[in-house]
Amino acid sequence: MIKSMEGQRVPQVKFKTRCDNKWVDLSSDDVFAGKSVIVFSLPGAFTPTCSSSHVPRFNQLQPLFQARGIDEVICVSVNDAFVMDEWRRSQKADRVTFLPDGNGDFTSRMGLLVGKEDLGFGKRSWRYSMLVRDGIIEKMFIEPDEPGDPFKVSDADTMLSYIDPQAELPHDVTVMSRPGCPFCARAKGLLRDAGIEFDELVLNRDFTDRTLRAVANATSYPQVFVDGQRIGDSDDLEAWLAADRSKAA
């Protein structure tokens, strides 16, 4: 049975990490002592939910955690340092520290090492997140003990709501652009000036005109989407930003 370790000190282990092509051993004190740290742990590098949802959202919300006194956001997995480093690069998750628990020592002592032999994974971590202050576990969000790989409570949004229930989430923004388009450049500039991060999809690299017509029912560029809503072109975006600022004031 999976049990919470809230109120207890994190296990004392050695993490085998790589830095500048050299092996570097980090103790639990090196990682946790004197700091406020968020840890989220997951079954494995490059696996679907971990790559599509768990890591990207913690990476996205890291500035909000930092603004609320969190020193570091750490991803732990029962994988070796080489795999974890490559996964971090592929995820472009530069705001998150990827900490390898290759032998499962830390995960085992947390009581969260589980068998995934049916998938050919061997022993892996159960999915969870926790807030650790100066080595003491303040809060844990452990996924329910049910078949499969549940992902219901260990997400970044749940952790942020615990730390600050009044926190406002950032907008999710995507710009569909065309190379050489001055209106696209203007839209991206407006977003940068407003301090809003965005993903950019470029015509004939990431999508085709058919895709644009299918998702936006439009043929002009750019097309901007915010929180699942189509805003429109750069003029529409400027108007939306003005309204958003007025609402926040």
Summary of the structure (lengths in Angstrom):
residues: 249
radius of gyration: 20.8
end to end distance: 48.8
largest distance: 58.7
contacts: 733
relative contact order: 0.13
helix: 35%
strand: 27%
